[in-house]
Amino acid sequence: MSLDYYQRHATEMAARYQQVSSRTVHCDWLTLLEPWLVAAPRRLLDVGAGSGRDAAFLAGLHQGHSVVAVEPSQALASLGQCRTRDVAVDWVNDAMPALSRVTGTFDLILLSAVWMHLPPESRPLALARLHELLSPDGYLVLSLRLVISEQEMRERAMYPVAVDEVERLALAEGMTLLHVSEPQEDALARSGLSWQSLILGGEHARLP
């Protein structure tokens, strides 16, 4: 991930993220997991939390939820902390693939628009670490950006992603691919850009 880009454009990026709601961006996987999320207190991890939009949304789904928001860009994290100061969100300055400052296990881990920032050679280590942090009956949710321009590859350190690659790495870790969405249009209506959401499960996870 090019931290310099996100440091320099933090205010602009945060404003863009806040233009659309978490429910709009994550409607596909929420349809499956929201009943489970609202049923009981959960421990939740938002990796690459950016402006804090999703962390605040997750915390608001149940009064007993606790959310850890991980963001490597200090500029973005500062904005996110301001937006989440009234909800149960703890911020950690950390980054993939190691996530060395994150402790404990989580019932749900969200990586929204993060996976494409990991070089392919770092992804096995990243998924192994996420597996360590995921409870055996928990869910790991990833959104995959399906179109990346050469300019974005250079400026923002993005790399191509594919469902097949994630599934292969997950199987090697003893995880299960529980759900793959159809390609979805970009919530910010950026032309030619589409996404897929994936739900991976721990050893004992089943979709509700």
Rosetta blueprint (number, residue, H / E / L):
1 M L
2 S L
3 L H
4 D H
5 Y H
6 Y H
7 Q H
8 R H
9 H L
10 A H
11 T H
12 E H
13 M H
14 A H
15 A H
16 R H
17 Y H
18 Q L
19 Q L
20 V L
21 S L
22 S H
23 R H
24 T H
25 V H
26 H L
27 C H
28 D H
29 W H
30 L H
31 T H
32 L H
33 L H
34 E H
35 P H
36 W H
37 L H
38 V H
39 A H
40 A L
41 P L
42 R L
43 R E
44 L E
45 L E
46 D E
47 V E
48 G L
49 A L
50 G L
51 S L
52 G L
53 R H
54 D H
55 A H
56 A H
57 F H
58 L H
59 A H
60 G L
61 L L
62 H L
63 Q L
64 G L
65 H L
66 S E
67 V E
68 V E
69 A E
70 V E
71 E L
72 P L
73 S L
74 Q H
75 A H
76 L H
77 A H
78 S H
79 L H
80 G H
81 Q H
82 C H
83 R H
84 T L
85 R L
86 D L
87 V L
88 A L
89 V E
90 D E
91 W E
92 V E
93 N L
94 D L
95 A L
96 M L
97 P L
98 A L
99 L L
100 S L
101 R L
102 V L
103 T L
104 G L
105 T L
106 F E
107 D E
108 L E
109 I E
110 L E
111 L E
112 S L
113 A L
114 V L
115 W H
116 M H
117 H H
118 L L
119 P L
120 P H
121 E H
122 S H
123 R H
124 P H
125 L H
126 A H
127 L H
128 A H
129 R H
130 L H
131 H H
132 E H
133 L H
134 L E
135 S E
136 P E
137 D E
138 G E
139 Y E
140 L E
141 V E
142 L E
143 S E
144 L E
145 R E
146 L L
147 V L
148 I L
149 S L
150 E H
151 Q H
152 E H
153 M H
154 R H
155 E H
156 R H
157 A L
158 M L
159 Y L
160 P L
161 V L
162 A L
163 V H
164 D H
165 E H
166 V H
167 E H
168 R H
169 L H
170 A H
171 L H
172 A H
173 E L
174 G L
175 M L
176 T E
177 L E
178 L E
179 H E
180 V E
181 S L
182 E L
183 P L
184 Q E
185 E E
186 D L
187 A L
188 L L
189 A L
190 R L
191 S L
192 G L
193 L L
194 S E
195 W E
196 Q E
197 S E
198 L E
199 I E
200 L E
201 G E
202 G L
203 E L
204 H L
205 A L
206 R L
207 L L
208 P L
